Every structure is written in C-alpha cells, then in structure tokens.
C-alpha cells in the first residue's frame, strides 16, 4: 500500500518554478516563444528531484521515472505518436485542403468560427475525447484560417472550446466516467445536471464566435471539393463515434490516408513513409512534456504537495456553497499540478465525496461540478495536452490560443454563478428537489 504523504506547501516549489519560468519570464520578455515549455519542465523536474527526501539520487530518479512511465501517461504518448502521423499524412495527401473546401462550400462565411465550434461540440460529445477532436479538426481549422484570413489562434481556440464541451458533457468521456464513479451517481443523472447548466453557456459562446468570426465572411473563394480526400476524416470520426479504440482509429486513419494518397497519386509510398515520420517527429515536444509532467506529478504527490492543496481547500468550509466552491478548488488545483483532468479527478474524487456527503450535496451535483471545473482548468492550461496539441498542429503558441478560449472562460464563470444562485435547482441538495 502507498504511504499517505504528509501535506507540505514546500512540495509545490517545482510547480512554482515551472510557472515562473514559463509564464513569468515569457511575460517579462514580451515573447511567448522565448522560453520553450520543455526547458521550463526540465528545470521544474530537476528541482523536484533535488528536494525529494529519499536516501539516494538513484532512488529519487527511479521515483520520477515511475511517474513518467504511468500507464495513463504512456497511453497518451502512444496516442500522440499516431495522432501526429495521421495528421501529417492527411495533410500531405490533401485531406485538409479537401475538407477546408467542403467546409467553405456548405458553411456561410460569417458562421465559419461558430460552425466549427458547433462541429467540435458534436464530435467531442460523440467520441468522448477532447484530444481526438482536436487532432481531427485543428488541421482543418488552420486551413480555414489561411483561406479566410481569420486569426489561426481564433480558429484553434474554437476547436479546443468545442472539444472541452464534449469532454465535459459526453457520457463516454473519461472525465465523466471517473467523476460519476467517484461520487457514486448514474451517468444519466450527471448528464442531466450538466446539460441544464452548460447549454445556455454554449449558446452564448456560439453567438460570440459568430460576432468575432464575421470579419472573414467574404475573404475567400471556395474551390472544387475532392471528395475521396475527405474520406479519411469522415472514416476516423465515424469509427470514433462507433466506439472503436482511439489507437485503432488513428492507425486505421493513417493506413487509409496512405492508400488513398498512393492510389490517387497524391504521393508515392516513400512520401507516405516520410510524412509519417515527420508527423511523429512533430509530436516530440508534446511527448517530452507529457513524460516530464508525469514524473514531476509523482514527486509532487510523494512529497505531499497535492495533499497540502486538498487540505488547504477543505479546512475552512462553513456551508453548502463553501463546500461546492471547495470541490471546484480541489479539482482545479489538482489539475494545475497534473495537467491531466482525468488524473486530477481520480485524486480529488474521494475527498470530494466526503465533502459532498457531509454537506448534503447530491452525488450528481458533485460529479457535475468536479467535471466542469476539471475541464475548465484543463481547457486553459498552456501546458495541458489539449492546448499543446492544438498549438503543435497549427504552428502557434499555446498562449496565443488562450486569448480566444471563450467557452472554458464562460463555463467557469457560469459554474461559479450557478453555485452562488443554486442553479440548476433540480437535485441540487442530496435527497431533495428544491
């Protein structure tokens, strides 16, 4: 059995080092490309290893490596490898250009940003994975940006926003499953609670994207659609909706892109192999960050940093609203430390259940709030997988994308208002409708 760590504020020093190095120095320099995120994570990891109380340096490094080799971390790495290969091969084959032309043909110009947001919402709800949605749509978003003159950061943010909508609401999302299991409620009950809260906020977001996206309304000329080149994206999305394993989906998409590209003479077999390798290499930074984050997280947990956060968020609760705010704070801080909303929910879930039972918060309400705030935090973390993936695929900085992440911001504000006003009023208190 794992020894429960003693809470220590000092254990959060590596997280402070990372934030100061990556965000602070970038703000001072006025250039978010000055400090690579990998450098910031290496510095934070060195600090974490140095301050860990284990007998030898080898033991500290071994503990770090165990965190980096966690099964969830390694699964993410495999997904990133196949995602990069698929995205680059699809681009080389012409799938992105064909999909862009199709989108420009069927969506009104002033609705491009909003239409892409709604498409990302539907896809992410269907497939239950924000990363998968981002992989599929970000190249299309980048292509639309080039064709219409809309900022690439805006179009990438539209995809991330829609992806986080589904990550929070989908009944097959990892976050939904973990939140409901840790709180002991049914998926359907949590879905109903979430739906009543997030749908008005998604509508507000859609209107904002219509307003800001209208500047590109007449700056493009749609071209003929090469339908066969659209097939890989369609096949990947349909397979994901059907519940096929994400690794199988991405591998199948990679093979389909290669076969269509070779048979249509869009590229040769050697070009296909070259594109596959280039796509994998493009994910190098993201993979390095994921491994470093996993190792640093384990040392934060071992040294008592996460335990301190949980204790700090729960020590001064005086009522139900305070308890609900503590649920939001616990999962948000855990998410900041882990950069993974599923892992954050796994760690915060048991504590949240104790708080919910003590203050008579219904399980579906607790699960909904945990899922919402984990997705809000994950959706705006510049070092989270979602923003790093979107930035990598669109060739921009994660911090540029943050400017246009309207849905996560609106969702967070809306959830805080819901706590303050006790909304939605159905099943808010355990055992009672009020």
ZASELUM-9169 format. One record per residue (C-alpha): x, y, z; residue number from 1. Coordinates in nm, 2 decimals. Layout:
<rs>
r px: X py: Y pz: Z nr: NUM
...
</rs>
This chain:
<rs>
r px: 0.00 py: 0.00 pz: 0.00 nr: 1
r px: 0.11 py: 0.35 pz: -0.07 nr: 2
r px: 0.21 py: 0.56 pz: 0.23 nr: 3
r px: -0.02 py: 0.87 pz: 0.26 nr: 4
r px: 0.21 py: 1.17 pz: 0.22 nr: 5
r px: 0.22 py: 1.44 pz: 0.48 nr: 6
r px: 0.09 py: 1.77 pz: 0.35 nr: 7
r px: 0.37 py: 2.02 pz: 0.27 nr: 8
r px: 0.35 py: 2.36 pz: 0.10 nr: 9
r px: 0.72 py: 2.34 pz: 0.02 nr: 10
r px: 0.65 py: 2.04 pz: -0.20 nr: 11
r px: 0.48 py: 2.27 pz: -0.45 nr: 12
r px: 0.81 py: 2.45 pz: -0.52 nr: 13
r px: 0.86 py: 2.27 pz: -0.86 nr: 14
r px: 0.52 py: 2.39 pz: -0.98 nr: 15
r px: 0.61 py: 2.75 pz: -0.88 nr: 16
r px: 0.95 py: 2.71 pz: -1.06 nr: 17
r px: 0.76 py: 2.60 pz: -1.38 nr: 18
r px: 0.51 py: 2.88 pz: -1.37 nr: 19
r px: 0.77 py: 3.15 pz: -1.30 nr: 20
r px: 1.00 py: 3.01 pz: -1.58 nr: 21
r px: 0.74 py: 2.95 pz: -1.85 nr: 22
r px: 0.47 py: 3.21 pz: -1.79 nr: 23
r px: 0.65 py: 3.48 pz: -1.58 nr: 24
r px: 0.97 py: 3.51 pz: -1.79 nr: 25
r px: 0.76 py: 3.50 pz: -2.12 nr: 26
r px: 0.56 py: 3.79 pz: -1.99 nr: 27
r px: 0.87 py: 3.98 pz: -1.89 nr: 28
r px: 1.03 py: 3.91 pz: -2.23 nr: 29
r px: 0.71 py: 4.00 pz: -2.41 nr: 30
r px: 0.75 py: 3.70 pz: -2.63 nr: 31
r px: 0.59 py: 3.36 pz: -2.55 nr: 32
r px: 0.84 py: 3.18 pz: -2.78 nr: 33
r px: 1.14 py: 3.29 pz: -2.57 nr: 34
r px: 1.10 py: 3.01 pz: -2.31 nr: 35
r px: 1.03 py: 2.66 pz: -2.45 nr: 36
r px: 0.79 py: 2.47 pz: -2.23 nr: 37
r px: 1.03 py: 2.18 pz: -2.23 nr: 38
r px: 1.30 py: 2.39 pz: -2.07 nr: 39
r px: 1.06 py: 2.50 pz: -1.80 nr: 40
r px: 0.96 py: 2.14 pz: -1.73 nr: 41
r px: 1.32 py: 2.03 pz: -1.71 nr: 42
r px: 1.40 py: 2.30 pz: -1.46 nr: 43
r px: 1.10 py: 2.21 pz: -1.25 nr: 44
r px: 1.18 py: 1.84 pz: -1.27 nr: 45
r px: 1.54 py: 1.90 pz: -1.16 nr: 46
r px: 1.41 py: 2.10 pz: -0.86 nr: 47
r px: 1.15 py: 1.82 pz: -0.78 nr: 48
r px: 1.42 py: 1.55 pz: -0.78 nr: 49
r px: 1.66 py: 1.76 pz: -0.58 nr: 50
r px: 1.41 py: 1.83 pz: -0.30 nr: 51
r px: 1.27 py: 1.48 pz: -0.27 nr: 52
r px: 1.35 py: 1.31 pz: 0.06 nr: 53
r px: 1.49 py: 0.97 pz: -0.05 nr: 54
r px: 1.82 py: 0.82 pz: 0.06 nr: 55
r px: 2.00 py: 0.83 pz: -0.28 nr: 56
r px: 1.98 py: 1.02 pz: -0.60 nr: 57
r px: 1.91 py: 0.69 pz: -0.78 nr: 58
r px: 1.61 py: 0.64 pz: -0.57 nr: 59
r px: 1.48 py: 0.99 pz: -0.65 nr: 60
r px: 1.53 py: 0.94 pz: -1.02 nr: 61
r px: 1.36 py: 0.60 pz: -1.00 nr: 62
r px: 1.05 py: 0.75 pz: -0.83 nr: 63
r px: 1.04 py: 1.02 pz: -1.10 nr: 64
r px: 1.07 py: 0.76 pz: -1.38 nr: 65
r px: 0.78 py: 0.56 pz: -1.22 nr: 66
r px: 0.56 py: 0.86 pz: -1.26 nr: 67
r px: 0.67 py: 0.92 pz: -1.62 nr: 68
r px: 0.60 py: 0.56 pz: -1.70 nr: 69
r px: 0.25 py: 0.56 pz: -1.56 nr: 70
r px: 0.01 py: 0.36 pz: -1.78 nr: 71
r px: -0.21 py: 0.67 pz: -1.84 nr: 72
r px: 0.10 py: 0.87 pz: -1.94 nr: 73
r px: 0.22 py: 0.60 pz: -2.18 nr: 74
r px: -0.12 py: 0.57 pz: -2.34 nr: 75
r px: -0.12 py: 0.94 pz: -2.41 nr: 76
r px: 0.23 py: 0.91 pz: -2.57 nr: 77
r px: 0.10 py: 0.64 pz: -2.80 nr: 78
r px: -0.20 py: 0.85 pz: -2.89 nr: 79
r px: 0.03 py: 1.15 pz: -2.97 nr: 80
r px: 0.25 py: 0.94 pz: -3.19 nr: 81
r px: -0.03 py: 0.81 pz: -3.40 nr: 82
r px: -0.21 py: 1.14 pz: -3.40 nr: 83
r px: 0.10 py: 1.32 pz: -3.53 nr: 84
r px: 0.15 py: 1.06 pz: -3.80 nr: 85
r px: -0.22 py: 1.07 pz: -3.91 nr: 86
r px: -0.23 py: 1.45 pz: -3.91 nr: 87
r px: 0.08 py: 1.49 pz: -4.12 nr: 88
r px: -0.01 py: 1.21 pz: -4.37 nr: 89
r px: -0.36 py: 1.36 pz: -4.41 nr: 90
r px: -0.21 py: 1.69 pz: -4.48 nr: 91
r px: 0.04 py: 1.55 pz: -4.74 nr: 92
r px: -0.24 py: 1.35 pz: -4.91 nr: 93
r px: -0.47 py: 1.66 pz: -4.94 nr: 94
r px: -0.73 py: 1.57 pz: -4.69 nr: 95
r px: -0.70 py: 1.90 pz: -4.51 nr: 96
r px: -0.74 py: 2.11 pz: -4.83 nr: 97
r px: -1.04 py: 1.90 pz: -4.94 nr: 98
r px: -1.21 py: 1.93 pz: -4.60 nr: 99
r px: -1.15 py: 2.30 pz: -4.60 nr: 100
r px: -1.30 py: 2.34 pz: -4.94 nr: 101
r px: -1.60 py: 2.13 pz: -4.83 nr: 102
r px: -1.65 py: 2.35 pz: -4.52 nr: 103
r px: -1.62 py: 2.67 pz: -4.72 nr: 104
r px: -1.89 py: 2.54 pz: -4.96 nr: 105
r px: -2.15 py: 2.45 pz: -4.71 nr: 106
r px: -2.10 py: 2.70 pz: -4.42 nr: 107
r px: -2.19 py: 3.07 pz: -4.46 nr: 108
r px: -1.88 py: 3.29 pz: -4.43 nr: 109
r px: -1.99 py: 3.47 pz: -4.12 nr: 110
r px: -2.06 py: 3.14 pz: -3.95 nr: 111
r px: -1.73 py: 2.97 pz: -4.00 nr: 112
r px: -1.59 py: 3.01 pz: -3.65 nr: 113
r px: -1.93 py: 2.93 pz: -3.49 nr: 114
r px: -1.99 py: 2.64 pz: -3.73 nr: 115
r px: -1.65 py: 2.49 pz: -3.65 nr: 116
r px: -1.73 py: 2.53 pz: -3.27 nr: 117
r px: -2.06 py: 2.35 pz: -3.31 nr: 118
r px: -1.90 py: 2.08 pz: -3.52 nr: 119
r px: -1.63 py: 2.03 pz: -3.25 nr: 120
r px: -1.91 py: 2.02 pz: -2.98 nr: 121
r px: -2.10 py: 1.74 pz: -3.17 nr: 122
r px: -1.79 py: 1.54 pz: -3.25 nr: 123
r px: -1.64 py: 1.56 pz: -2.90 nr: 124
r px: -1.97 py: 1.46 pz: -2.74 nr: 125
r px: -1.99 py: 1.17 pz: -2.97 nr: 126
r px: -1.64 py: 1.04 pz: -2.94 nr: 127
r px: -1.58 py: 1.14 pz: -2.57 nr: 128
r px: -1.23 py: 1.26 pz: -2.63 nr: 129
r px: -1.11 py: 1.62 pz: -2.65 nr: 130
r px: -0.77 py: 1.53 pz: -2.78 nr: 131
r px: -0.92 py: 1.31 pz: -3.06 nr: 132
r px: -1.14 py: 1.60 pz: -3.16 nr: 133
r px: -0.85 py: 1.84 pz: -3.16 nr: 134
r px: -0.64 py: 1.61 pz: -3.37 nr: 135
r px: -0.92 py: 1.57 pz: -3.63 nr: 136
r px: -1.03 py: 1.94 pz: -3.66 nr: 137
r px: -0.72 py: 2.16 pz: -3.59 nr: 138
r px: -0.56 py: 2.10 pz: -3.93 nr: 139
r px: -0.89 py: 2.19 pz: -4.09 nr: 140
r px: -0.91 py: 2.50 pz: -3.87 nr: 141
r px: -0.56 py: 2.60 pz: -3.97 nr: 142
r px: -0.66 py: 2.56 pz: -4.34 nr: 143
r px: -0.97 py: 2.77 pz: -4.29 nr: 144
r px: -0.76 py: 3.04 pz: -4.13 nr: 145
r px: -0.53 py: 3.06 pz: -4.43 nr: 146
r px: -0.83 py: 3.07 pz: -4.67 nr: 147
r px: -1.04 py: 3.33 pz: -4.48 nr: 148
r px: -0.79 py: 3.55 pz: -4.31 nr: 149
r px: -0.93 py: 3.47 pz: -3.97 nr: 150
r px: -0.66 py: 3.45 pz: -3.70 nr: 151
r px: -0.52 py: 3.10 pz: -3.66 nr: 152
r px: -0.53 py: 3.14 pz: -3.28 nr: 153
r px: -0.90 py: 3.20 pz: -3.30 nr: 154
r px: -0.97 py: 2.90 pz: -3.52 nr: 155
r px: -0.76 py: 2.68 pz: -3.30 nr: 156
r px: -0.93 py: 2.81 pz: -2.99 nr: 157
r px: -1.27 py: 2.74 pz: -3.15 nr: 158
r px: -1.18 py: 2.37 pz: -3.18 nr: 159
r px: -1.04 py: 2.35 pz: -2.83 nr: 160
r px: -1.35 py: 2.51 pz: -2.69 nr: 161
r px: -1.58 py: 2.27 pz: -2.87 nr: 162
r px: -1.36 py: 1.98 pz: -2.77 nr: 163
r px: -1.38 py: 2.07 pz: -2.40 nr: 164
r px: -1.76 py: 2.10 pz: -2.43 nr: 165
r px: -1.77 py: 1.73 pz: -2.52 nr: 166
r px: -1.50 py: 1.63 pz: -2.28 nr: 167
r px: -1.73 py: 1.76 pz: -2.00 nr: 168
r px: -2.07 py: 1.65 pz: -2.13 nr: 169
r px: -2.01 py: 1.32 pz: -2.32 nr: 170
r px: -2.13 py: 1.01 pz: -2.13 nr: 171
r px: -1.83 py: 0.82 pz: -2.27 nr: 172
r px: -1.57 py: 1.07 pz: -2.17 nr: 173
r px: -1.30 py: 0.96 pz: -1.92 nr: 174
r px: -1.38 py: 1.26 pz: -1.70 nr: 175
r px: -1.75 py: 1.18 pz: -1.69 nr: 176
r px: -1.68 py: 0.82 pz: -1.61 nr: 177
r px: -1.43 py: 0.90 pz: -1.33 nr: 178
r px: -1.65 py: 1.18 pz: -1.19 nr: 179
r px: -1.96 py: 0.97 pz: -1.17 nr: 180
r px: -1.78 py: 0.66 pz: -1.03 nr: 181
r px: -1.60 py: 0.85 pz: -0.75 nr: 182
r px: -1.93 py: 1.03 pz: -0.65 nr: 183
r px: -2.15 py: 0.72 pz: -0.68 nr: 184
r px: -2.41 py: 0.86 pz: -0.92 nr: 185
r px: -2.56 py: 0.75 pz: -1.26 nr: 186
r px: -2.42 py: 0.88 pz: -1.58 nr: 187
r px: -2.77 py: 0.99 pz: -1.69 nr: 188
r px: -2.82 py: 1.19 pz: -1.37 nr: 189
r px: -2.49 py: 1.37 pz: -1.41 nr: 190
r px: -2.56 py: 1.43 pz: -1.78 nr: 191
r px: -2.90 py: 1.60 pz: -1.70 nr: 192
r px: -2.74 py: 1.82 pz: -1.43 nr: 193
r px: -2.46 py: 1.92 pz: -1.66 nr: 194
r px: -2.68 py: 1.97 pz: -1.97 nr: 195
r px: -2.91 py: 2.23 pz: -1.79 nr: 196
r px: -2.61 py: 2.43 pz: -1.69 nr: 197
r px: -2.38 py: 2.42 pz: -2.00 nr: 198
r px: -2.62 py: 2.45 pz: -2.29 nr: 199
r px: -2.71 py: 2.82 pz: -2.23 nr: 200
r px: -2.33 py: 2.89 pz: -2.19 nr: 201
r px: -2.26 py: 2.71 pz: -2.52 nr: 202
r px: -2.52 py: 2.92 pz: -2.69 nr: 203
r px: -2.36 py: 3.24 pz: -2.56 nr: 204
r px: -2.02 py: 3.12 pz: -2.69 nr: 205
r px: -2.17 py: 3.04 pz: -3.03 nr: 206
r px: -2.30 py: 3.40 pz: -3.06 nr: 207
r px: -1.96 py: 3.54 pz: -2.96 nr: 208
r px: -1.79 py: 3.33 pz: -3.23 nr: 209
r px: -2.05 py: 3.45 pz: -3.48 nr: 210
r px: -1.97 py: 3.81 pz: -3.40 nr: 211
r px: -1.59 py: 3.78 pz: -3.40 nr: 212
r px: -1.58 py: 3.54 pz: -3.70 nr: 213
r px: -1.78 py: 3.77 pz: -3.93 nr: 214
r px: -1.47 py: 3.95 pz: -4.03 nr: 215
r px: -1.38 py: 3.66 pz: -4.26 nr: 216
r px: -1.72 py: 3.64 pz: -4.43 nr: 217
r px: -1.62 py: 3.74 pz: -4.78 nr: 218
r px: -1.25 py: 3.69 pz: -4.79 nr: 219
r px: -1.24 py: 3.35 pz: -4.96 nr: 220
r px: -1.35 py: 3.17 pz: -5.28 nr: 221
r px: -1.45 py: 2.81 pz: -5.24 nr: 222
r px: -1.29 py: 2.56 pz: -5.48 nr: 223
r px: -1.40 py: 2.22 pz: -5.61 nr: 224
r px: -1.42 py: 1.95 pz: -5.34 nr: 225
r px: -1.21 py: 1.64 pz: -5.39 nr: 226
r px: -1.45 py: 1.40 pz: -5.21 nr: 227
r px: -1.22 py: 1.10 pz: -5.20 nr: 228
r px: -0.97 py: 1.30 pz: -5.00 nr: 229
r px: -1.23 py: 1.39 pz: -4.74 nr: 230
r px: -1.29 py: 1.02 pz: -4.67 nr: 231
r px: -1.01 py: 0.97 pz: -4.41 nr: 232
r px: -1.15 py: 1.24 pz: -4.17 nr: 233
r px: -1.50 py: 1.10 pz: -4.22 nr: 234
r px: -1.39 py: 0.75 pz: -4.15 nr: 235
r px: -1.20 py: 0.85 pz: -3.84 nr: 236
r px: -1.49 py: 1.04 pz: -3.69 nr: 237
r px: -1.74 py: 0.76 pz: -3.77 nr: 238
r px: -1.51 py: 0.50 pz: -3.62 nr: 239
r px: -1.46 py: 0.70 pz: -3.31 nr: 240
r px: -1.84 py: 0.76 pz: -3.27 nr: 241
r px: -1.89 py: 0.39 pz: -3.31 nr: 242
r px: -1.67 py: 0.34 pz: -3.00 nr: 243
r px: -1.36 py: 0.19 pz: -3.17 nr: 244
r px: -1.04 py: 0.22 pz: -2.96 nr: 245
r px: -0.87 py: 0.56 pz: -3.03 nr: 246
r px: -0.54 py: 0.39 pz: -3.11 nr: 247
r px: -0.72 py: 0.16 pz: -3.37 nr: 248
r px: -0.90 py: 0.47 pz: -3.51 nr: 249
r px: -0.58 py: 0.67 pz: -3.56 nr: 250
r px: -0.39 py: 0.37 pz: -3.70 nr: 251
r px: -0.68 py: 0.30 pz: -3.94 nr: 252
r px: -0.69 py: 0.66 pz: -4.05 nr: 253
r px: -0.31 py: 0.66 pz: -4.11 nr: 254
r px: -0.34 py: 0.35 pz: -4.33 nr: 255
r px: -0.64 py: 0.49 pz: -4.52 nr: 256
r px: -0.46 py: 0.82 pz: -4.59 nr: 257
r px: -0.17 py: 0.63 pz: -4.73 nr: 258
r px: -0.37 py: 0.40 pz: -4.95 nr: 259
r px: -0.58 py: 0.69 pz: -5.09 nr: 260
r px: -0.28 py: 0.90 pz: -5.14 nr: 261
r px: -0.08 py: 0.63 pz: -5.32 nr: 262
r px: -0.38 py: 0.51 pz: -5.54 nr: 263
r px: -0.48 py: 0.87 pz: -5.63 nr: 264
r px: -0.11 py: 0.95 pz: -5.70 nr: 265
r px: -0.12 py: 1.24 pz: -5.45 nr: 266
r px: 0.21 py: 1.10 pz: -5.32 nr: 267
r px: 0.44 py: 0.79 pz: -5.35 nr: 268
r px: 0.49 py: 0.52 pz: -5.09 nr: 269
r px: 0.82 py: 0.68 pz: -4.99 nr: 270
r px: 0.64 py: 1.02 pz: -4.95 nr: 271
r px: 0.38 py: 0.84 pz: -4.73 nr: 272
r px: 0.66 py: 0.69 pz: -4.51 nr: 273
r px: 0.83 py: 1.03 pz: -4.50 nr: 274
r px: 0.51 py: 1.21 pz: -4.39 nr: 275
r px: 0.45 py: 0.95 pz: -4.12 nr: 276
r px: 0.80 py: 1.00 pz: -3.98 nr: 277
r px: 0.77 py: 1.38 pz: -3.99 nr: 278
r px: 0.43 py: 1.37 pz: -3.81 nr: 279
r px: 0.58 py: 1.16 pz: -3.53 nr: 280
r px: 0.87 py: 1.39 pz: -3.50 nr: 281
r px: 0.64 py: 1.69 pz: -3.48 nr: 282
r px: 0.49 py: 1.54 pz: -3.16 nr: 283
r px: 0.84 py: 1.52 pz: -3.00 nr: 284
r px: 0.80 py: 1.83 pz: -2.78 nr: 285
r px: 0.45 py: 1.72 pz: -2.67 nr: 286
r px: 0.57 py: 1.37 pz: -2.58 nr: 287
r px: 0.87 py: 1.51 pz: -2.38 nr: 288
r px: 0.64 py: 1.75 pz: -2.19 nr: 289
r px: 0.40 py: 1.46 pz: -2.11 nr: 290
r px: 0.67 py: 1.24 pz: -1.97 nr: 291
r px: 0.83 py: 1.52 pz: -1.76 nr: 292
r px: 0.49 py: 1.62 pz: -1.63 nr: 293
r px: 0.41 py: 1.26 pz: -1.53 nr: 294
r px: 0.74 py: 1.23 pz: -1.34 nr: 295
r px: 0.71 py: 1.57 pz: -1.17 nr: 296
r px: 0.35 py: 1.49 pz: -1.06 nr: 297
r px: 0.46 py: 1.17 pz: -0.89 nr: 298
r px: 0.72 py: 1.37 pz: -0.69 nr: 299
r px: 0.47 py: 1.64 pz: -0.60 nr: 300
r px: 0.24 py: 1.36 pz: -0.47 nr: 301
r px: 0.52 py: 1.18 pz: -0.29 nr: 302
r px: 0.64 py: 1.50 pz: -0.12 nr: 303
r px: 0.29 py: 1.60 pz: 0.00 nr: 304
r px: 0.22 py: 1.89 pz: -0.24 nr: 305
r px: -0.12 py: 1.76 pz: -0.36 nr: 306
r px: -0.22 py: 1.66 pz: -0.01 nr: 307
r px: -0.14 py: 2.02 pz: 0.11 nr: 308
r px: -0.36 py: 2.16 pz: -0.17 nr: 309
r px: -0.65 py: 1.93 pz: -0.07 nr: 310
r px: -0.62 py: 2.02 pz: 0.30 nr: 311
r px: -0.60 py: 2.40 pz: 0.22 nr: 312
r px: -0.91 py: 2.38 pz: 0.01 nr: 313
r px: -1.12 py: 2.20 pz: 0.27 nr: 314
r px: -1.01 py: 2.34 pz: 0.60 nr: 315
r px: -1.24 py: 2.64 pz: 0.63 nr: 316
r px: -1.57 py: 2.51 pz: 0.49 nr: 317
r px: -1.88 py: 2.67 pz: 0.67 nr: 318
r px: -2.18 py: 2.58 pz: 0.44 nr: 319
r px: -2.30 py: 2.41 pz: 0.13 nr: 320
r px: -2.19 py: 2.69 pz: -0.11 nr: 321
r px: -1.85 py: 2.69 pz: 0.05 nr: 322
r px: -1.84 py: 2.31 pz: 0.01 nr: 323
r px: -1.92 py: 2.34 pz: -0.36 nr: 324
r px: -1.65 py: 2.60 pz: -0.40 nr: 325
r px: -1.41 py: 2.37 pz: -0.22 nr: 326
r px: -1.49 py: 2.09 pz: -0.47 nr: 327
r px: -1.41 py: 2.34 pz: -0.75 nr: 328
r px: -1.09 py: 2.44 pz: -0.58 nr: 329
r px: -0.96 py: 2.09 pz: -0.50 nr: 330
r px: -1.00 py: 1.96 pz: -0.86 nr: 331
r px: -0.87 py: 2.28 pz: -1.02 nr: 332
r px: -0.55 py: 2.28 pz: -0.81 nr: 333
r px: -0.50 py: 1.91 pz: -0.87 nr: 334
r px: -0.55 py: 1.98 pz: -1.24 nr: 335
r px: -0.29 py: 2.26 pz: -1.24 nr: 336
r px: -0.04 py: 2.02 pz: -1.08 nr: 337
r px: -0.12 py: 1.72 pz: -1.31 nr: 338
r px: -0.21 py: 1.89 pz: -1.64 nr: 339
r px: -0.45 py: 1.60 pz: -1.68 nr: 340
r px: -0.82 py: 1.64 pz: -1.59 nr: 341
r px: -0.88 py: 1.26 pz: -1.56 nr: 342
r px: -0.59 py: 1.21 pz: -1.32 nr: 343
r px: -0.70 py: 1.52 pz: -1.12 nr: 344
r px: -1.05 py: 1.37 pz: -1.09 nr: 345
r px: -0.91 py: 1.04 pz: -0.97 nr: 346
r px: -0.71 py: 1.21 pz: -0.70 nr: 347
r px: -0.97 py: 1.47 pz: -0.59 nr: 348
r px: -1.28 py: 1.24 pz: -0.62 nr: 349
r px: -1.25 py: 1.06 pz: -0.28 nr: 350
r px: -1.20 py: 1.39 pz: -0.09 nr: 351
r px: -1.49 py: 1.54 pz: -0.29 nr: 352
r px: -1.72 py: 1.26 pz: -0.20 nr: 353
r px: -1.65 py: 1.31 pz: 0.17 nr: 354
r px: -1.73 py: 1.68 pz: 0.14 nr: 355
r px: -2.04 py: 1.62 pz: -0.06 nr: 356
r px: -2.18 py: 1.37 pz: 0.19 nr: 357
r px: -2.10 py: 1.59 pz: 0.49 nr: 358
r px: -2.28 py: 1.90 pz: 0.34 nr: 359
r px: -2.56 py: 1.71 pz: 0.18 nr: 360
r px: -2.46 py: 1.78 pz: -0.18 nr: 361
r px: -2.62 py: 1.54 pz: -0.42 nr: 362
r px: -2.38 py: 1.30 pz: -0.60 nr: 363
r px: -2.49 py: 1.41 pz: -0.95 nr: 364
r px: -2.43 py: 1.78 pz: -0.84 nr: 365
r px: -2.09 py: 1.69 pz: -0.70 nr: 366
r px: -1.99 py: 1.49 pz: -1.01 nr: 367
r px: -2.11 py: 1.77 pz: -1.24 nr: 368
r px: -1.91 py: 2.04 pz: -1.06 nr: 369
r px: -1.60 py: 1.83 pz: -1.04 nr: 370
r px: -1.62 py: 1.75 pz: -1.42 nr: 371
r px: -1.69 py: 2.11 pz: -1.51 nr: 372
r px: -1.40 py: 2.27 pz: -1.32 nr: 373
r px: -1.16 py: 2.00 pz: -1.43 nr: 374
r px: -1.25 py: 2.07 pz: -1.79 nr: 375
r px: -1.24 py: 2.45 pz: -1.74 nr: 376
r px: -0.89 py: 2.42 pz: -1.59 nr: 377
r px: -0.76 py: 2.17 pz: -1.84 nr: 378
r px: -0.90 py: 2.38 pz: -2.13 nr: 379
r px: -0.70 py: 2.69 pz: -2.04 nr: 380
r px: -0.37 py: 2.53 pz: -1.92 nr: 381
r px: -0.09 py: 2.64 pz: -2.17 nr: 382
r px: 0.10 py: 2.32 pz: -2.07 nr: 383
r px: -0.20 py: 2.09 pz: -2.10 nr: 384
r px: -0.23 py: 1.82 pz: -2.37 nr: 385
r px: -0.52 py: 2.00 pz: -2.54 nr: 386
r px: -0.36 py: 2.33 pz: -2.59 nr: 387
r px: -0.02 py: 2.18 pz: -2.67 nr: 388
r px: -0.17 py: 1.96 pz: -2.93 nr: 389
r px: -0.37 py: 2.24 pz: -3.09 nr: 390
r px: -0.06 py: 2.47 pz: -3.09 nr: 391
r px: 0.16 py: 2.19 pz: -3.24 nr: 392
r px: -0.08 py: 2.12 pz: -3.52 nr: 393
r px: -0.14 py: 2.49 pz: -3.60 nr: 394
r px: 0.21 py: 2.61 pz: -3.56 nr: 395
r px: 0.14 py: 2.88 pz: -3.29 nr: 396
r px: 0.20 py: 2.93 pz: -2.92 nr: 397
r px: -0.05 py: 2.79 pz: -2.67 nr: 398
r px: -0.06 py: 3.13 pz: -2.50 nr: 399
r px: -0.19 py: 3.29 pz: -2.83 nr: 400
r px: -0.48 py: 3.04 pz: -2.83 nr: 401
r px: -0.58 py: 3.13 pz: -2.48 nr: 402
r px: -0.70 py: 3.47 pz: -2.58 nr: 403
r px: -0.99 py: 3.32 pz: -2.77 nr: 404
r px: -1.09 py: 3.04 pz: -2.54 nr: 405
r px: -1.43 py: 3.18 pz: -2.48 nr: 406
r px: -1.61 py: 2.86 pz: -2.38 nr: 407
r px: -1.39 py: 2.75 pz: -2.09 nr: 408
r px: -1.39 py: 3.10 pz: -1.95 nr: 409
r px: -1.77 py: 3.14 pz: -1.98 nr: 410
r px: -1.82 py: 2.78 pz: -1.84 nr: 411
r px: -1.61 py: 2.86 pz: -1.54 nr: 412
r px: -1.79 py: 3.19 pz: -1.47 nr: 413
r px: -2.12 py: 3.03 pz: -1.53 nr: 414
r px: -2.05 py: 2.75 pz: -1.29 nr: 415
r px: -1.95 py: 2.99 pz: -1.02 nr: 416
r px: -2.27 py: 3.18 pz: -1.07 nr: 417
r px: -2.46 py: 2.85 pz: -1.06 nr: 418
r px: -2.30 py: 2.78 pz: -0.72 nr: 419
r px: -2.39 py: 3.12 pz: -0.59 nr: 420
r px: -2.75 py: 3.12 pz: -0.71 nr: 421
r px: -2.81 py: 2.74 pz: -0.65 nr: 422
r px: -2.86 py: 2.66 pz: -1.02 nr: 423
r px: -2.99 py: 2.45 pz: -1.17 nr: 424
r px: -3.24 py: 2.39 pz: -0.89 nr: 425
r px: -3.32 py: 2.03 pz: -0.96 nr: 426
r px: -3.14 py: 1.77 pz: -0.75 nr: 427
r px: -2.90 py: 2.03 pz: -0.60 nr: 428
r px: -2.93 py: 1.90 pz: -0.25 nr: 429
r px: -2.89 py: 1.53 pz: -0.17 nr: 430
r px: -3.23 py: 1.36 pz: -0.15 nr: 431
r px: -3.44 py: 1.67 pz: -0.22 nr: 432
r px: -3.57 py: 1.87 pz: -0.51 nr: 433
r px: -3.57 py: 2.24 pz: -0.44 nr: 434
</rs>
